[in-house]
Amino acid sequence: MTTVLKLGGSVITDKDREETLDGAALETAATAIGSALEGSPRGSGRAAPELVIVHGGGSFGHVNASEHGVSTTSGSHDVGAVHAIHGAMKTLNRFVLDRLLEQGVRAVPVHPFSLGARDTDGTLTLPSEPVETLLAEGFVPVLHGDVVAQRDAGVTIISGDELVTELATDLDADHVGLCSTVPGVLDDDGAVVDRIDSYEDVAAVLGASESTDVTGGMAAKVEALLALEAEASIFGLEALSAFLEGESPGTTIARE
């Protein structure tokens, strides 16, 4: 079984304090992942289950991207912006990798800036072969939101949510999940919406993130997951272990 898991940037960082890690939350997530993969081989061979991890930018990527005016639709030719945003994301990625390695997870970095590119209309090309090969060799690829080259625009942002949908499609993932700071998509009364199969059904209750977010908040997450063939889940950190055990906690996203 191939699983694509996103650890939200708001989960593993304090999004209201620039480049500040939420060490306790990251430790909880890494422990859950390590426990789920405990029976996986440590040498060569395939991890069971095959797991790809994507993490968001939180107070590392989003703050730097906002300061430089770079988003998923607004580009920049400023080399300083490239180094600031990509550098911040590599720093956060190193924190994530270190915590996973401490739990025995065979985690390795995959930086989208060096892998993908967009055409003038924003169409993304992201080769999946490196990730597929790493999975086949028993590694756990860890990707992250990043800057990516875009023709005629310099660089733009590739979000973690976009990476999830691209990878889930290319890898024919069986299990897709976004670990968030909330237990699922919430309605007007603060209750978790059990299932979403149409964006229009929940458009009124979906809003942007309260913290700095250049990739669209919860609305973008739901739209991205509705594009998948496979069902996906949005859930809180407390449900991560259940998700990794094959359950579908929180809100299930599945198009009609």
Number of C-alpha atoms within 10 A of each C-alpha: 12 18 23 24 25 24 26 22 28 25 24 30 24 19 24 14 13 15 21 15 22 15 16 12 18 20 17 17 23 22 19 22 22 21 17 19 23 15 11 19 14 15 11 10 13 17 25 17 19 21 24 26 23 25 28 28 32 28 27 28 32 30 24 25 27 14 11 17 14 24 21 18 15 13 22 21 15 12 10 11 20 24 13 18 25 25 17 22 28 21 14 26 24 15 15 23 21 15 20 24 14 14 19 17 24 21 23 19 17 20 20 22 20 12 14 17 22 20 13 11 11 14 10 18 12 17 15 15 11 12 19 17 12 19 21 15 14 22 26 26 23 24 24 31 30 28 33 25 24 23 15 13 17 18 27 27 27 24 27 26 28 19 25 29 22 20 22 24 16 14 17 16 22 16 21 27 27 28 27 24 18 17 19 25 28 17 13 11 7 11 11 16 17 15 16 21 16 15 15 8 9 17 12 11 14 18 12 14 14 9 16 20 21 23 24 17 17 19 19 17 22 26 17 17 28 21 15 20 16 18 19 28 27 29 25 22 23 18 19 25 19 15 26 22 13 14 13 21 21 26 23 22 30 19 18 8
